[in-house]
């Protein structure tokens, strides 16, 4: 008894000394680092995990990877309304930098442990190293035994199991006697679902188009509101003009009936006209660009429009013209072959020069002031007077219409 009492005293003294060295705070035997646990070696590294809830996890709880213990929980602290769990992991354990952490239970009534694993929804990245922190979004806990039993109690007592019989009875009542119809409906539903699946891209595009249309309409809310305010007035106008619109529609129907009768009665003639028009249109089509090219030089003939700028070099051109406006030339150009032919020629046409006093006098400004000249003696001579057959003799002329002048 003395030996046991002495050994107990020594163990208690060692525990008290360890507690004093650890921080002068005694939180039970589990708060001390227990010998033989994983993650206590010299090559172990430390990782911090921000957990939303640690449930009943305690210090020295095992840390597992693929159900193999690779470390232990070194400490649990409170940080900003969540738990900060510090774990130590053996140095030969390699985990990705984006590893996840969950609190699990070894058995139905067993202790809890911390499970580390690679992420399921993303590819592993990097390597988890000493001092790294696993954030809240990659931490959680598996359902506990209490939560599982509670959920099962809700299902069994107030859940849907009690309603399965009612659902089964209603299905039997709905499907009873309609087996053939249901059997035919199922393949049609399968075809419908398959068709919808094949047109999934079009359906998505249509929904996107509807979304864009809704956005456009939403941006034009003021315009739509104004249109809705003005539509009643337009409807009132339509109501007032309903009789005229009805009459117009009836008249349009009668016109359609008349046109139908005309086409029915003259259908063969119309077909013949169209058949006759076909060669003309074919030849016009065969002419190609020739007709349009001819029309392009109609107003500039004989100079094609494409070479008009080559006809005159420079920015100006000289033009020399001789215009004959004598009576004989105008009579010959404009009245020949008409009832007025010869009316402008007269004596001037016969002489080929101007006749009259103005043509004979040398100075028309002085001759009227001179005394009258004596009448010339002898027979007047008209130089250049041609022989005109059949013209009777004229007194005072050297010859008449009988013989030509010598």
C-alpha positions in Angstrom: 0.0 0.0 0.0 2.8 2.3 0.7 4.3 1.7 -2.7 1.1 2.4 -4.5 0.5 5.5 -2.5 4.0 6.7 -3.4 3.6 5.9 -7.1 0.2 7.7 -7.1 1.7 10.7 -5.5 4.5 10.7 -8.1 2.0 10.4 -11.0 -0.2 13.2 -9.7 2.9 15.3 -9.2 4.0 14.7 -12.8 0.5 15.5 -14.1 0.4 18.7 -12.0 3.8 19.7 -13.2 2.8 19.1 -16.8 -0.4 21.1 -16.3 1.7 24.0 -14.8 4.1 23.9 -17.7 1.3 23.7 -20.3 -0.3 26.9 -19.2 -1.2 26.7 -15.5 -4.7 25.6 -16.4 -6.2 22.2 -15.8 -9.0 21.2 -18.2 -8.9 17.5 -17.5 -6.6 14.7 -18.6 -7.6 15.0 -22.2 -6.3 18.5 -22.4 -2.7 17.2 -22.0 -0.8 15.8 -25.0 -1.1 12.0 -24.6 1.9 9.9 -25.4 1.7 7.5 -28.4 -0.7 9.7 -30.5 -0.1 10.4 -34.1 1.3 13.8 -35.2 3.7 14.1 -32.3 6.9 13.4 -34.3 9.7 15.8 -35.1 8.7 16.0 -38.7 5.0 16.7 -38.0 3.4 19.9 -39.4 0.6 22.0 -38.0 -2.6 23.0 -39.9 -5.4 25.2 -38.7 -9.1 24.5 -39.6 -11.9 27.0 -39.3 -15.0 24.8 -38.4 -18.6 26.1 -38.2 -19.3 23.5 -35.5 -17.1 21.0 -33.6 -20.0 19.1 -32.1 -18.4 16.8 -29.5 -14.9 16.9 -31.0 -12.2 17.2 -28.3 -8.5 17.6 -28.0 -6.4 14.5 -28.8 -9.1 13.3 -31.1 -7.7 11.4 -34.1 -7.2 13.0 -37.5 -7.8 10.5 -40.4 -7.1 10.3 -44.1 -8.9 7.4 -45.9 -9.8 5.9 -42.5 -6.1 5.9 -41.4 -5.1 7.9 -38.4 -2.3 10.3 -39.5 -2.5 13.0 -36.7 -4.4 14.4 -33.8 -6.2 17.5 -32.6 -3.8 19.8 -30.8 -6.2 22.5 -29.7 -9.7 24.0 -30.1 -10.3 27.7 -29.8 -13.1 30.2 -30.5 -12.5 32.7 -33.3 -15.1 35.2 -34.6 -18.2 33.0 -33.8 -16.6 29.9 -35.2 -14.2 27.2 -33.9 -10.5 27.2 -34.8 -9.2 23.7 -34.7 -5.4 23.1 -34.7 -4.2 19.7 -35.8 -0.8 18.1 -36.1 -0.2 15.7 -39.0 2.6 13.3 -39.6 5.3 14.6 -42.0 4.9 11.8 -44.5 1.3 12.6 -45.2 0.7 14.6 -48.4 -2.6 16.4 -49.0 -3.6 19.0 -51.6 -3.7 22.6 -50.6 -7.5 22.8 -51.2 -8.2 19.8 -49.0 -11.5 19.6 -47.1 -12.2 18.8 -43.4 -15.2 17.1 -41.9 -16.0 15.8 -38.5 -17.1 12.1 -38.5 -18.0 9.4 -36.1 -16.1 6.1 -36.0 -19.2 4.0 -35.3 -22.8 4.4 -34.3 -21.9 5.1 -30.7 -18.2 5.6 -31.1 -16.0 8.7 -30.7 -15.6 11.5 -33.2 -12.6 12.2 -35.4 -11.6 14.7 -38.0 -11.5 13.5 -41.6 -9.2 15.2 -44.2 -9.6 14.4 -47.9 -9.2 15.9 -51.4 -12.0 18.0 -52.8 -14.8 16.2 -54.7 -16.1 19.0 -56.9 -12.7 20.4 -58.1 -9.3 19.2 -59.1 -6.6 19.0 -56.3 -4.2 21.9 -56.3 -0.9 22.4 -54.6 0.3 20.7 -51.4 -0.9 21.3 -47.8 2.0 22.7 -45.8 2.9 23.8 -42.2 0.9 26.9 -41.2 -1.8 26.5 -43.8 -5.5 27.3 -43.0 -8.5 25.4 -44.3 -11.3 28.0 -44.5 -15.0 27.6 -43.5 -16.3 26.9 -47.0 -14.2 23.7 -47.1 -15.1 22.5 -43.6 -18.1 20.8 -42.1 -19.4 17.7 -40.3 -21.1 14.5 -41.2 -24.6 13.9 -39.8 -24.4 12.7 -36.2 -26.3 9.7 -34.7 -28.7 12.1 -33.0 -29.4 14.0 -36.2 -30.0 10.7 -38.1 -32.4 9.4 -35.4 -34.2 12.7 -35.3 -34.8 12.8 -39.0 -35.9 9.2 -39.0 -38.4 10.0 -36.2 -39.8 12.9 -38.2 -40.3 10.6 -41.2 -41.9 7.8 -39.2 -44.2 9.9 -37.1 -45.2 12.9 -39.1 -43.6 12.4 -42.5 -44.7 10.9 -45.8 -44.6 7.2 -44.9 -48.1 7.5 -43.3 -49.3 8.9 -46.6 -47.9 6.2 -48.9 -51.0 4.1 -48.5 -53.3 7.0 -49.5 -51.0 7.8 -52.5 -51.1 4.1 -53.5 -54.9 4.0 -53.3 -55.3 7.1 -55.3 -53.0 5.9 -58.0 -54.8 2.6 -58.2 -58.1 4.4 -58.5 -56.7 6.7 -61.3 -55.0 4.0 -63.3 -57.6 1.2 -62.8 -59.2 0.2 -66.1 -56.9 2.7 -68.1 -53.9 0.4 -68.5 -54.0 0.5 -72.3 -54.2 4.3 -72.4 -51.4 4.7 -69.9 -49.4 2.1 -71.9 -49.9 4.2 -75.1 -49.2 7.5 -73.2 -45.8 6.4 -71.9 -44.2 6.1 -75.4 -45.7 9.4 -76.4 -44.2 11.0 -73.3 -40.9 9.4 -74.2 -41.1 10.9 -77.7 -42.1 14.3 -76.3 -39.2 14.3 -73.8 -36.8 13.2 -76.5 -38.0 15.9 -78.9 -37.6 18.5 -76.1 -34.1 17.2 -75.4 -33.1 17.4 -79.1 -34.5 21.0 -79.3 -32.9 22.0 -76.0 -30.6 24.4 -77.8 -33.5 26.1 -79.6 -35.5 26.3 -76.4 -32.6 27.9 -74.6 -32.1 30.4 -77.5 -35.9 31.1 -77.5 -35.7 31.8 -73.7 -32.7 34.0 -74.2 -34.6 35.9 -76.9 -37.6 36.3 -74.7 -35.2 37.6 -72.0 -33.8 40.2 -74.4 -37.3 41.1 -75.6 -38.3 41.6 -72.0 -35.3 43.8 -71.4 -36.1 45.9 -74.5 -39.8 46.2 -73.4 -38.6 47.2 -69.9 -36.3 49.8 -71.4 -39.3 51.2 -73.4 -41.7 51.3 -70.5 -42.5 55.0 -71.0 -43.3 54.4 -74.7 -45.4 51.3 -73.9 -47.3 53.3 -71.3 -47.9 56.2 -73.7 -49.1 53.7 -76.3 -51.5 52.1 -73.8 -52.8 55.6 -73.0 -53.4 56.4 -76.7 -54.8 53.1 -77.8 -58.3 53.7 -76.3 -58.7 56.8 -78.5 -57.7 54.8 -81.6 -60.2 52.1 -80.6 -62.9 54.8 -80.3 -62.1 55.9 -83.9 -62.4 52.3 -85.1 -65.7 51.9 -83.4 -67.0 55.1 -85.0 -65.8 54.0 -88.4 -67.0 50.4 -88.0 -69.8 50.8 -90.5 -67.5 52.2 -93.2 -64.9 49.5 -92.5 -67.6 46.9 -92.8 -68.8 48.4 -96.0 -65.2 48.5 -97.3 -64.7 44.8 -96.4 -67.9 43.8 -98.1 -67.0 45.8 -101.2 -63.6 44.1 -101.1 -65.3 40.8 -101.0 -67.5 41.7 -104.0 -64.4 42.9 -105.9 -62.7 39.6 -105.1 -65.7 37.7 -106.4 -65.8 39.8 -109.6 -62.1 39.3 -110.2 -62.5 35.6 -109.6 -65.3 35.4 -112.2 -63.3 37.4 -114.7 -60.3 35.2 -114.3 -62.4 32.1 -114.5 -64.1 33.3 -117.7 -61.0 34.7 -119.4 -58.5 32.2 -118.0 -57.6 30.7 -121.3 -57.1 34.1 -122.9 -54.9 35.2 -120.0 -52.9 32.0 -120.3 -52.5 32.6 -124.0 -51.4 36.2 -123.4 -48.9 35.0 -120.9 -47.6 32.4 -123.3 -47.2 35.0 -126.0 -45.5 37.3 -123.6 -42.9 34.6 -122.7 -40.9 34.9 -126.0 -40.7 38.7 -125.7 -39.5 38.4 -122.1 -37.0 35.7 -123.1 -35.5 37.9 -125.9 -35.3 40.8 -123.5 -33.5 38.6 -121.1 -31.2 37.3 -123.9 -30.3 40.9 -124.9 -28.5 41.1 -121.6 -26.8 44.5 -121.1 -27.0 45.5 -124.8 -30.3 47.4 -124.3 -29.0 49.4 -121.4 -25.7 50.1 -123.1 -27.6 51.5 -126.2 -29.7 53.7 -124.0 -26.6 55.1 -122.4 -25.4 56.7 -125.7 -28.9 57.7 -126.9 -28.5 61.3 -125.7 -24.8 61.6 -126.6 -24.7 59.9 -130.1 -22.3 59.6 -131.9 -20.1 60.0 -128.8 -20.5 57.1 -126.3 -21.0 58.3 -122.7 -17.9 56.3 -121.6 -15.7 58.3 -124.0 -17.3 61.7 -123.8 -14.5 63.1 -121.7 -12.1 62.1 -124.4 -13.8 64.1 -127.2 -12.5 67.4 -126.0 -9.1 67.9 -124.3 -8.7 70.6 -121.9 -11.2 72.9 -120.1 -12.5 74.8 -123.2 -13.1 74.4 -127.0 -13.2 76.8 -129.9 -16.2 76.6 -132.3 -16.4 78.5 -135.7 -19.9 78.7 -137.3 -21.2 80.2 -140.5 -24.9 80.9 -140.2 -26.8 81.8 -143.5 -30.0 83.7 -142.5 -30.8 85.1 -146.0 -34.4 84.9 -147.1 -33.6 82.6 -150.0 -31.7 80.1 -147.7 -34.4 80.2 -145.1 -37.0 79.7 -147.8 -35.0 76.8 -149.3 -34.5 75.2 -145.9 -37.9 75.6 -144.3 -40.6 76.2 -147.0 -39.4 74.1 -149.9 -42.2 71.6 -150.8 -44.8 73.5 -149.0 -47.5 76.0 -150.0 -45.2 78.8 -148.8 -42.3 77.8 -151.0 -40.8 80.8 -152.8 -42.5 83.5 -150.7 -39.2 84.5 -149.0 -36.9 84.2 -152.1 -38.4 87.0 -154.3 -36.1 89.2 -156.3 -33.4 88.9 -153.7 -33.4 85.1 -154.3 -33.1 85.8 -158.0 -30.4 88.4 -157.6 -28.5 86.6 -154.9 -28.1 89.9 -153.1 -30.1 92.6 -151.2 -32.4 94.6 -153.4 -34.0 98.1 -153.0 -32.7 101.6 -152.4 -30.5 100.5 -149.5 -28.7 98.0 -151.7 -28.1 100.5 -154.5 -27.1 103.7 -152.8 -23.6 104.2 -151.5 -24.5 106.4 -148.6 -28.0 105.8 -147.2 -27.6 108.8 -144.8 -27.0 111.4 -147.6 -28.8 110.1 -150.7 -32.2 111.1 -149.5 -31.0 114.7 -149.4 -29.6 114.7 -152.9 -31.8 116.0 -155.8 -33.5 113.4 -157.7 -31.4 111.9 -160.5 -32.4 112.0 -164.1 -34.2 108.9 -165.4 -31.7 106.7 -167.2 -32.1 106.4 -170.9 -32.3 103.2 -172.7 -33.6 99.9 -171.6 -32.9 98.9 -168.0 -30.7 96.0 -167.6 -31.1 93.5 -164.8 -27.9 91.6 -164.6 -28.1 87.9 -164.0 -31.8 87.6 -164.8 -32.3 84.0 -165.9 -34.4 82.9 -168.8 -37.8 81.8 -167.7 -39.7 79.8 -170.3 -43.3 80.8 -171.0 -42.9 84.2 -169.4 -44.6 86.9 -171.6 -42.7 89.8 -172.9 -42.4 92.7 -170.4 -42.2 96.2 -171.9 -38.8 97.8 -171.3 -36.9 94.4 -171.0 -34.5 93.3 -173.7 -36.1 89.9 -173.8 -39.1 88.1 -172.5 -40.2 84.6 -172.2 -39.7 83.8 -175.9 -35.9 83.3 -176.3 -33.0 83.3 -174.0 -30.9 86.4 -173.8 -27.7 86.4 -175.9 
